[in-house]
Amino acid sequence: MISTKLLAGQPLLHVVGDELGSAGFQAVEPSLEDVFFSTIQGKAAQATLVHA
């Protein structure tokens, strides 16, 4: 998980992963914020970014 925030009272999670899995995640284009947090956390910035 690279970031979390509330959007209209609902949690918005950004995670880095190679697969979407079955937890209701969907792929999104990475933002500059996603790249920044994944980089400082030692994650590969080229991996697929997904959110719930």
C-alpha positions, 0 to 999 in steps of 0.5 A: 500500500502506498497511500490512503485517504478518505474521499466522500467518507470512503477510504481510497487506497493506492497499492502497487501490484502485478495483479488486480486480485479479487478484492474489487481493485481496478487499475488506474494511471499512476499520478506523480503522488503515486510515483513519489510514494512508491519510490520513497517506500522502495517499490518499483514505480513501473508496477501496475497501480490499483485502487479500491 
